[in-house]
Amino acid sequence: MIEVLRQASIVALLSLLIAVVPMLMGVLYAVRPTEARLALMRPLSLASLFAGLAGFTTGLVNMMRGVSMALPNVQYENVLIGTAEALVPLLLAFGCLTVGWLCVALGMTRQA
C-alpha cells in the first residue's frame, strides 16, 4: 500500500486527502454538533466531490497517455488495472461523503 501511494501523483494524493476532510468534519459534528460545523459540510462535500472527479479524470488521462505510448502492443490487463486505479479517488470521495453525512445525521439526533 505504501508503495502505491509513493508512486501516486501530487494530484492523486491531494484528491485523496481532500476526499477525507468531510468525513472528519462529520465525525466532529457527531461528537459536538454546532451550526458552524454543519454549515461547513456543504462546501467541504462539494470540494470532496470535485477532488474525486479531478483525481479520476487525471487517472484516465494518464492511462490513455500510457496506452497511446504502448501502441500497437497494448496489454489490456494494464488498461484494466489503470482504470481501476483511476477509480480509487472517486470511490474514496463517495465513501467518505457517505460516512460524513451519516455522522451528521447522528449528530442531528444528538442536537435535538
Protein Blocks (a to p, Z undefined) as FASTA:
>chain_A
ZZmmmmpcfklmmmmmmmmmmmmmmmmmmmmgcfklmmmmmmmmmmmmmmmmmmmmmmmm
mmmmmmmmmpcbbcfklmmmmmmmmmmmmmmmmmmmmmmmmmmmmmmmmmZZ
